[in-house]
Amino acid sequence: MKKTLVIGISGGSGSGKTSFIRHLRQMFSEEEVCILSQDDYYLPRENQFKDQNGEYNFDLPKSFNKKKFRADVEQLIAGKPVTIEEYTFNNPKVKPKTLTFQPAPVLVVEGLFVFHFKKVAPLLDLKIFINTKENLKVIRRIHRDQVERGYPIEDVLYKYQHHVLPSFERYILPYKEEADIIINNNQDFKIGLEVLEGYLRNRLA
């Protein structure tokens, strides 16, 4: 049996990882590519760290259940299915779904800290970094959190300045140099996506 190809995709908040993954998902069947998101491993709000002003900081490596995340990556590599509860971004009005992931020839692991987690990074065969200018990431974050999720603009900007940016500079940006492929997403990621698609088609063939 051919070894599972494990691809890690990382980048800062607002870089376009979610959109990139969504487009990639549409290109391949679940039998070909399994996509596991770090977002579904957030710890409950009561277990999250609070900053000096009493604000929850969800942008730290310790915001996630790293052990469960690593164990599930290893399970999928071993050819075993994984079941987890969907993360609903602390929205009490949304009932979380039970998500089941089946092993596939290609496993994509995506999230803010997939390169930083010391026991996950060595499992990655290919590292892809989604790179975006800081001002564009701020604009995208504002649109997502204020427009789509209804957060006050003051809250969005506070979190970006005190949580998102410091975390990016400390836990995400340093690993850019270790990436095998850097995809710039200042306008779009079309070419980068096509390159990855071609590589995976050849691998799956």
C-alpha distance (Angstrom), angle and dihedral (degrees) to the residues before:
residue distance angle dihedral
M1 . . .
K2 3.80 . .
K3 3.81 115.9 .
T4 3.78 116.0 -104.7
L5 3.80 112.1 -102.9
V6 3.82 107.1 -130.9
I7 3.81 117.4 -157.4
G8 3.79 123.0 -172.1
I9 3.81 119.6 -156.1
S10 3.79 120.1 -169.2
G11 3.80 141.3 157.6
G12 3.78 139.3 135.8
S13 3.79 126.7 -61.9
G14 3.80 107.6 -78.1
S15 3.80 93.8 21.0
G16 3.80 92.0 117.2
K17 3.81 102.0 -103.5
T18 3.80 93.5 138.5
S19 3.81 93.5 50.9
F20 3.79 91.3 45.4
I21 3.80 91.4 51.3
R22 3.81 91.7 46.3
H23 3.81 91.1 54.9
L24 3.80 91.0 45.6
R25 3.81 90.1 51.0
Q26 3.81 90.4 55.8
M27 3.81 91.6 54.6
F28 3.80 98.2 56.7
S29 3.78 137.3 39.7
E30 3.80 121.7 -117.7
E31 3.80 87.5 -110.8
E32 3.82 88.6 61.5
V33 3.80 103.2 37.2
C34 3.81 130.9 23.7
I35 3.82 116.2 -162.3
L36 3.80 119.8 -158.8
S37 3.81 118.6 -172.4
Q38 3.78 124.1 -152.8
D39 3.83 88.1 -146.7
D40 3.80 90.8 75.6
Y41 3.82 89.3 63.7
Y42 3.81 99.1 62.6
L43 3.79 112.9 136.7
P44 3.85 116.8 -121.7
R45 3.81 116.8 -83.1
E46 3.81 92.0 -106.0
N47 3.81 89.5 60.6
Q48 3.79 94.9 50.5
F49 3.81 124.3 108.0
K50 3.83 118.8 -108.1
D51 3.80 121.8 -145.3
Q52 3.80 126.2 -133.9
N53 3.80 90.3 -80.2
G54 3.79 93.9 51.5
E55 3.81 94.1 -105.2
Y56 3.79 118.9 141.4
N57 3.81 112.8 -113.5
F58 3.80 111.2 -150.3
D59 3.81 93.2 170.4
L60 3.80 100.6 82.2
P61 3.81 130.3 98.0
K62 3.81 88.2 -119.9
S63 3.82 89.9 59.4
F64 3.80 87.7 82.0
N65 3.78 137.7 66.1
K66 3.80 94.1 -113.0
K67 3.80 95.8 176.4
K68 3.80 93.4 54.1
F69 3.79 91.3 44.2
R70 3.81 92.8 52.0
A71 3.81 92.5 43.8
D72 3.81 91.4 52.4
V73 3.81 92.4 48.6
E74 3.81 88.5 52.0
Q75 3.82 91.0 47.2
L76 3.79 92.1 54.2
I77 3.80 91.8 46.6
A78 3.80 87.6 52.2
G79 3.81 89.6 55.0
K80 3.80 97.3 -105.8
P81 3.84 125.8 128.0
V82 3.80 122.1 -114.6
T83 3.82 129.2 -146.3
I84 3.81 122.9 -162.8
E85 3.80 138.8 159.3
E86 3.79 115.6 -104.0
Y87 3.81 116.2 -110.7
T88 3.81 110.9 -122.4
F89 3.83 99.1 -170.3
N90 3.82 92.0 -107.9
N91 3.79 91.9 -63.5
P92 3.84 105.9 149.8
K93 3.83 90.4 -165.0
V94 3.80 92.0 64.4
K95 3.79 119.1 77.1
P96 3.81 108.5 -144.1
K97 3.79 118.3 -121.1
T98 3.77 124.4 -134.4
L99 3.78 107.5 -114.5
T100 3.79 122.4 -155.8
F101 3.79 121.3 -165.9
Q102 3.77 121.7 -162.8
P103 3.82 122.2 -153.4
A104 3.80 115.6 -104.2
P105 3.82 138.0 178.2
V106 3.82 88.5 -98.4
L107 3.80 123.6 42.9
V108 3.81 117.9 -168.1
V109 3.80 115.1 -162.5
E110 3.79 113.3 -169.1
G111 3.78 135.7 -179.4
L112 3.78 147.8 98.9
F113 3.78 97.1 -78.8
V114 3.80 106.3 29.0
F115 3.81 90.3 115.4
H116 3.81 92.9 43.7
F117 3.81 97.5 51.8
K118 3.80 101.5 95.4
K119 3.80 95.7 -149.8
V120 3.81 95.6 44.1
A121 3.81 101.4 45.4
P122 3.84 94.4 64.5
L123 3.82 89.2 57.0
L124 3.82 91.8 61.3
D125 3.80 118.7 99.1
L126 3.81 94.6 -175.0
K127 3.81 128.1 25.7
I128 3.80 120.9 -156.6
F129 3.81 122.0 -172.4
I130 3.82 119.5 -161.6
N131 3.80 105.1 -147.1
T132 3.83 123.3 -161.8
K133 3.82 135.5 165.2
E134 3.79 113.3 -98.2
N135 3.81 95.9 -120.8
L136 3.81 91.1 54.4
K137 3.80 91.6 49.8
V138 3.81 90.2 53.4
I139 3.81 91.7 50.6
R140 3.82 91.8 48.4
R141 3.80 91.5 47.1
I142 3.82 91.0 51.2
H143 3.80 91.1 49.3
R144 3.79 92.6 48.4
D145 3.79 99.1 43.8
Q146 3.80 100.8 34.3
V147 3.80 102.6 32.5
E148 3.80 102.0 30.5
R149 3.81 101.0 30.7
G150 3.80 100.8 27.6
Y151 3.82 98.6 -124.4
P152 3.85 117.4 156.8
I153 3.82 112.7 -100.5
E154 3.83 90.9 -123.7
D155 3.80 89.6 56.9
V156 3.79 92.6 47.9
L157 3.81 93.6 50.5
Y158 3.82 92.9 44.3
K159 3.78 92.2 53.3
Y160 3.78 92.6 45.9
Q161 3.81 93.1 51.5
H162 3.81 98.6 40.8
H163 3.82 103.8 28.6
V164 3.81 115.0 14.9
L165 3.81 101.3 43.7
P166 3.83 98.0 42.3
S167 3.80 90.3 47.7
F168 3.81 91.9 48.7
E169 3.79 92.3 51.3
R170 3.80 93.3 47.3
Y171 3.81 106.6 34.9
I172 3.82 107.6 20.8
L173 3.82 114.2 26.9
P174 3.85 95.5 55.6
Y175 3.82 89.4 63.5
K176 3.79 93.7 55.8
E177 3.80 89.0 89.7
E178 3.81 90.1 56.9
A179 3.81 93.8 55.2
D180 3.79 118.5 112.3
I181 3.81 91.4 -151.5
I182 3.82 128.5 25.8
I183 3.80 114.5 -162.1
N184 3.79 114.7 -163.9
N185 3.80 111.2 -144.8
N186 3.80 102.6 -177.3
Q187 3.81 92.4 118.6
D188 3.80 104.1 4.6
F189 3.79 140.9 -36.5
K190 3.81 96.8 -131.7
I191 3.82 97.6 122.1
G192 3.80 93.4 43.9
L193 3.79 90.6 49.9
E194 3.80 91.3 49.9
V195 3.81 91.0 50.7
L196 3.80 91.5 51.7
E197 3.80 91.8 45.3
G198 3.79 91.1 52.9
Y199 3.78 91.9 48.9
L200 3.80 92.4 50.1
R201 3.81 94.0 45.3
N202 3.80 88.8 54.2
R203 3.79 91.2 46.7
L204 3.80 93.5 49.3
A205 3.78 91.8 47.5
